[in-house]
Amino acid sequence: MNKTLKLILALVAVVAFFVGIWLIGRMLNPSLDLDETALLRFVFVGVGLLIVLVIYLLTSKHKMWEVGTREVVYMAIGAALYAILSYLFNGTVFVVPSVSQVSLRPAIAIPMFFGYAFGPVVGLFTGAVGNMFGDALTGFGLSPQWSIGNGLVGLIAGLSWLFDDKKRGMNTVLIVSAILTILATIYYFLNPGQANTLFYDVENGIFGDAQITLIAGVSIAIGFVLVLLVRLLFGKNIDVAAAVTWSMLGNLLGIGFAAISDIWINGYPPAIAIVGEFIPAAGPNLIFAAILVPLLVGAYASTRKQTGR
């Protein structure tokens, strides 16, 4: 079976899991049923997967797209870990209004690490399917386009494989991420009064009833600074530096894709999509990337050294 067919089967598997989780989930929990926007949500799932296919076609000669038994095993492990940890940290567990006004999601480090360590296809599957399962377990509702956004986080982290000279690749990624960070932060200061649509009010059981705080508004900038510090502190450990840097770009683009899709799906003005959704989600994710991804990369390197792999 050639590489292209294997990738297409992996993308089909993602869609199949999405549809299966939706159809089974709505029978078990009515809140997991999709509303009249279901078709549009899956249209954006298709758009996200089309982006993946375009990236593949542009880089198809690279070995990072190879999918064998090893990669399938890592997909299953990654998706399961991400689903369970997402469930444990979603919603009512760590809601911190003074910091981010969203449920803190340290689990985001899982697709970042799996993408960087095992390739973009593993990262995509881990983030997309794991997030969809995690949402189903949480029971708040399903957002397939956000699950694809999580998949893009893992996929882009895996694109670090494109560069034999990882340092040169990191420099490019750092510049792009800096530009995106500056634009997002400026946009927040132009629209500081937006409600945070990802904030969950436990007592009233509603989302989006609290104005985004200053710290939350600049959380992407804070995360960028932390990633930059990791890059400088681990300058001699190219794997840690590269993993964190590429994870940052994956987070900005993947979560950005999900938030912007809600302009069409939910009819949000750009200010709500960016300030109310993107920044509160992407900012804390960056902070966790800076803290947890180095730990995972270090632990993996130590394990490989001990096992001789």
N, C-alpha and C positions, 0 to 999 in steps of 0.2 A: 504494500500500500504506500503510495507516494505521500510526500510531505503535505502537499496542498489538500489532498483528500482527508488526511488526518486532521488538519486544522479545521476544515469545513465540518467534519464530524464533531469536533470539539465545540464549535459554535452552535451547531444543531443541538448538541447535548445541553448547552446552557439554556437555550430556548425551551427545550423539552422539560427541563427541571423547573423553569419558571412557570410554564403552563400547568405542570403537574402539581406544584405547590399551591398555585392559585385554585385549581379545581378541587383538590382534596381539602385544602385549607378552608374554603368557604362552606364546605359541608360540615366541618367540625366547629368552625367559629364564623358566624355571619359577618363579623367585622373584617374578616380577611377577604371578603368579596370586593371586587373592583366596581366602581361606579360607572357612569356613562362615559368616563374618560378612558376606559380600559383599552379601547382600540388605539387611542392616541399614545397611551403609555407604551404599548407594544411597538408602535411606530418608532418611538425614540429608542426602544431596545434595538430595533432593526438599524437605526441610524448609528448607534454605538457600535454594533457588530460590523456594520459597513466600514466604519473608521478602522476597526481592527483589520479587516480584510485589505483595505487600501495600504495600511502600514506593512502588512505581510507582503503584498505584491511588490512594494518598493524595496523590501529587504529580504526577499524570499530565499536568496542564496546563502543566507547566514544559518549556521547550525542551531541558533537559539530557538528556531521554530520546530525542531524535531520533537516528535511526541511518541514515546515508547511506553513500555510497561512501567518503567521507573517514574516517568512524568505523570502517568495516570494515578499511580499510588500517591504521589505527592499532591495531586489535585484533590483526591478524596480526603487525605489527612488535613490539608489546608482548609478546605471548605468546612469540614466537620469542626475543626478548632475555631474557625472564625464564627461559625454559627453559634456554637456553645458560648464562646466568650462574648459575642455580641448580645446574646440573650441575657447573660449575667450582668452586663454593664448598661444595657439599654434602659431608657425610660426613667424608672423611679429610683435607681440605685445610687447614682452619683450625679445628682442635679445640683450644680453650684452656681447660683445666680450671680454671685459677685465676681466670678471668674469667666464663665462662658455662657451661662444660662442654657446650656444643653446638657444632656446626659453625656458625661465624659466617656469616650470610647477608646480605651487603650488597645482594644482588639484590632484597631486599624493597622497596627504594626504587623499583623499576621499576613495579609495580602502583600504588604510592602516587602517583607522579608522573603516570602515564598516566591514572589516575582523576581527579586534580585538574585536569590540563591539558585532557583530552579528554572528560570526562564519566563518569558512573557505569557505563554499559554497557561502555565501553572498559576501565575499571578492573576490572570484574568478569571479563570475558573474559581480560584479560591475566593477572590473578592466578590464576584457576581453571585455565585450559587450560595456561598457562605452567608452573604448579607441577606439574600432572599429567605433562606432557612431561618436566620436569626430573627428577621421581622415576623415570620410566621410564628415562631416560638414565643416572641414577645406579645403578639396578639393585638398590636395597635392598628395594624393594617399593612398592606403590601404596596410598595412603590417600585415596580420593576425597573423604571428608568434610573432610580437611585442605586439599585443593585448593579446595573450596568456601569454606573459611575464608579462604584466601588471596584468593579472588575477592571476598569481602566486604570485605577490607581495601581493595582498589581501589575497590569500589563506594562505600563510605562516604566515602573521600577525595573522590570525585566529587560527593557531596551538598553540598559547599561551594557549588555552583552555585545552591542554593536561596535563598541570602541575597544580596540586592542590597547590603545593608550587611554586608560581610564581617567587619567588626570586631565587630558585635553577635553574629553567628553564632559567631565564635571564642570570645567570652566564655562562651557557653553550652556549647560543646564543651569548653572548658578546665575548667569546673566539673564536668561529667560525668566527664571523664577523671581529674580529681583524686580524685573519690570512688572510682572504680574502682581507682586506684593505691593509695589508702589501704587499701581493703578487701583487695586482693591482698597487700600488704605485711604487714598484720596477720595474714592467714591463714598466711603463711610463718612468722612468728614463733610462731604457735600449733602449727605442724607442721614444725619445722626439720630433722627427721631423715629426711625422705623422700629416696629415691633419685631421681636425675634420669633419667627414662626416655628423654630425648632425647640423653643423652650417649652417644657412640659410642666404644667401646674398640677402637682399631685393631688392637692385637696379638691380642686374643681374638675380634674380630669380633662383639661383642655390644653391645646397648643397655642402658642403665639399671643399670650396676653401680657407680656412684659417687654418694655422697651429695652433694646440692646444697650448694654453698659459700655462705658469708654474702654474698659479693659478688653471686653469682648470685641469691640470694634477694631482695636489695634492688635488683636490676637495673632493675626497672620504675620504682622510685622515682628511681633515677639517670637513667634515660631521661626521665622526666617533668621533672626539674630541667633537663636539657639542652634539652628542647623549650621550656620556659618561658624559658630564657636566650635561645634563638633568637627567641622571640616578642618579648622585650624589646629585643634588639639590633637586630632588623629591624622595629621598630615602624612605621617610615615606609615600609617595603616590604611592603605589605599582602599581596601574592601569596606571598612567602616565608613570612610569618608564618601566613597562612591554610593554605597547603599543609602545613606541618609540623604545625599544630594538628589539622587534620582527619585527617591521616595517623595521628597518634597515636590518635585515637578509633577509626579503622578497624582499626588493629593490635590494640587492646585487645578490641574486640568480635569481629572476625573470628577471631583466634587463640583467643579465649575460646570462641567457638562450636565450633571444632574440638576443643579440649581437653575441653570438657564433654561432647561427643558420645561420647567414649571411656568415659564412665561407663557407658553402655549397650552400646557396641560391644565394648569389651575388659573390661567388668566392673570397672573401676577404682573404688576409693573416691574420693570428692571430693578428698581430700588429695593423692592421687597425680595426679589429673587437673589440679589447679590448681598444686600446688607442684612436682610432678615433670614436668609437661608445659607448662602455660600460662606460668608465670613464666620458665623457661629459654628459651622460644621468644620470648615477647613482649618481655622485657626487652632483649636485644640488638637486636631489631628496632627498638625505640624509639630506641636509641642511634644506629643507622644512619639512622633517619629524621631525627634532629636534625642529622646531619652531611651526608648525601648529598642529601636532598630539596632543601635550599636551593641546592646546586650545580646540580642538574638544572633547577630552576625558573629560576635565574639564567641558565644557558646557553640555555634555551629562549627566555627574554625577549630575550636578546641576539640570537639568531638571527632572531626575529620582527622586531626593530628593523632589522636589516641587510637583511632581505628585504622589508620594508615590509608585512608581513602582520599 
